[in-house]
Amino acid sequence: MEHSYRYHAYPTQKVAAELEHHLNVHRQLYNHVRWDYTNSPEDDKPSEYDQNNKLTEWKRKWPVFSELHSKAAQATVARFHHNLTVLSELKQKGYNVGRLKRQASTDYRSVTYNQSGFDLDEKRGHDKYAYVRFSQIGWVKIRYTRPIPDRATLKEITVKKETTGEWFVSFGLETNDADLPEKPDVDSLDAKNSAGIDLGILNYIHTSDGKTVDWLDLEDEYERLQREQRNLSRKEKGSNNYEKQRREVAKVKRHIKRKVLDYQHKITTWLVREYDAVFVEDLNVKGMLEQSHNARNKQDAAWRQFITLLEYKAELYGTHVEQVPSRGTTKECSSCGVETEKPIWVREHSCPACGFETDRDANAVVRLRLTGSKIACDFATAMNVLQRGFSELGLGWPEETPVETVTATDTAQFESVSASRVIETGSLPS
């Protein structure tokens, strides 16, 4: 399994200048790789292997490229071809894509050293600091908050300059799958230790055993961002004051991004520690963000990032995570399966066929867990999961007799889980 550790870096002024220079040279190499590829005949485009072989000739022709470490230069070539592959995959999926653009100095902010060209000295620093040496650049001090596990192999290091002017170093690690916790067998899963997760509107998430987690409050952060952006609009573009204020705006954006990511890390850790199996809806996040209403809240939710983190944590803690198609989960009754059209502002579920009444999200998460259980287990186990879901919510198994009219009622089956509790139980070990 591949994962990464990220550390704040504190290069000296001299080393920072060298890092800036190498970033610029790598940017020039990337643009040259793009130029060479674009200007090659359509029926004879060079591969990554072909352009790696051209590096020796390019270094002889343009001596500035000789300043780069060979592995780092190859990683820059690989970066272009990776971007090319991503673009091709998007085109195959029907997206309207253009060509890869030339990288400006403000766009190209990271360099990767693969396999060699770096050294880590954990003993040179004091307390929570260590040092990383980059070939032809020098030693960089990092805040070593998490030591690399003994079972992990250090494969690559990436150094990056953020838009705020801060430096970060990321370690690409590889862990043997045999060293990871063993997941319980699907057939032996206890329905009580599985949960459906609904990514909500009124709350961040709902679980099928009746827990809700509140949204992260970012109102103060967005008010500050608006103030800083107004100040930026008053500065003359290109001036020193403009650059100084641009960094202030970048710092506020970074703070919002970090706050959301930290919140998601703690929620996902809490979920994989709490349950043996988690069923989460597979959302079309891109389509949801293109809708006109409530777009900012959906962006703050970062649901795709949340699902990615959940799957990543599941590997570390030995938990099953299954993405379940979300189509129909809010419409279908979790009791009888009959679909009932509900506008998004209707937050109660009332089935006209069987008379079952509950909160809209309570119905959705139980339906998600049922659907997920059908995917992971047999139908008998799925029905057992469904019955347990109703029992845990205190709803009881609804009668089959249809009723003529159904009145939506307020439900109090959910246990609201405060953000502080999630942060306390979901915090990663230092």
C-alpha positions, 0 to 999 in steps of 0.5 A: 500500500502506498501513502504519504507523510507531509512535513512543514519545511524551513529552508535557510535563505540560501537553500530556499534560493537554490530550491527556487532555482531548481523549481524554475529549471524543472519548469523549463524542462517540463515545458521543453518536454511538452514542446518536443511532444507537441511538435512531433508527428502525430503518428510518431509521438515520443513515449516517456521512455523515448524522452528519458533517453533524450535527456542526455542530449538535452543536457549537452545542448542546454547546460542548465539541465545538467544542474538537475539530478537525473532521477528528478529530471526523469520524474519531471518527464514522467509528470508530463506523461502522467498528465497526458494520460489523465487528459486522455482518460477524461477525453475517453469519458466524454469530457471536452478537454484541450491540450496541456498548457505551458507551465508558468512560474506561478503554476509549477511549484513542486519537484519529486526525487524518485529512489535517489537524490535525497537523504533523511537524517532523523538524528541531526535535528532536536526534539521534533525536527529532522533534516532532508538533503536534496542533491545539488541543493543542500539540507532542509530542516523539517518539523518531524511530527511523525517518524516514518514507521519501521515497516514502511519503505521510503520511495520518493520525496517531493518538495513543494512551495505553496502559494503562501510562500511556505515550503513542505516536504512529502515522503512517499511511503510503501507498506507491505500489505502483509503488515496491514491489519487483516480485514474481517471475512465478508461472510463473518461480518456482524450486521451490528458493526456495519453502517450506511453513511449518508452525506447530508445537507442539514448535517455533514453525515448520518449513520444508519445506527442513528448518529449525525455529525454536524457541519463544520462552521466556516462562517468566520473564515469566509467573512475574513476571506471576503475582507482580505479579497476586498483589500486585494482588489484595492491594490495595484496589480504587480506592486509589492503591496499586491503581492503581500496581500495576495499571500494573505488571501492565500493563507486564509484559503489554506486555513479553510482547506486545512480545517476541512481536511483535518475535520474529514481525517478525524471523522473518517478515522472515527468511522473505520474504528467504530465499524467493520464495514461502511457503506457510503453513497457513490456521488456524482460530485461534479454534477452536484457542484454544477447546480446553482443552489448551495454550491459553496456548501457542497464545495466545503463538504469536499465529499469526493475527498471524504470518500477517498480518505475513508477508503484510505483509512479502511486499508490502514485499520482493516475495515471494509468500505463499499461505495453504493449507487446513490440513485433512488436511496432517498426515493425508495422506502427502506421498508417496502421499496416503493419509490416516492418523489420528494423535493429536496426541501422535504426532510421527512419520508412518508411512504403512501404504500406501507405507511412507514414514516421517518426522517428522510436521511434515516430512510436513506442510510438504512436503504444504503446499508441494505444495498451495500449488504446485498453487494457484500453479502447474500440477501438473507444477511442483507435483510438481517442488516435491514431489520437491525437498522430499524431496531437500532433506530427504535422504529420497529419493523413496519406493518405491511398494511397500506394506509390511505394518508400519511402525515410526516412527523418529526423524528428524534431517532438520531443521536447528534454527535458533536464535532468535539466528540468526533475530534476527540475519538477520531484524532490520529495518534501522534 
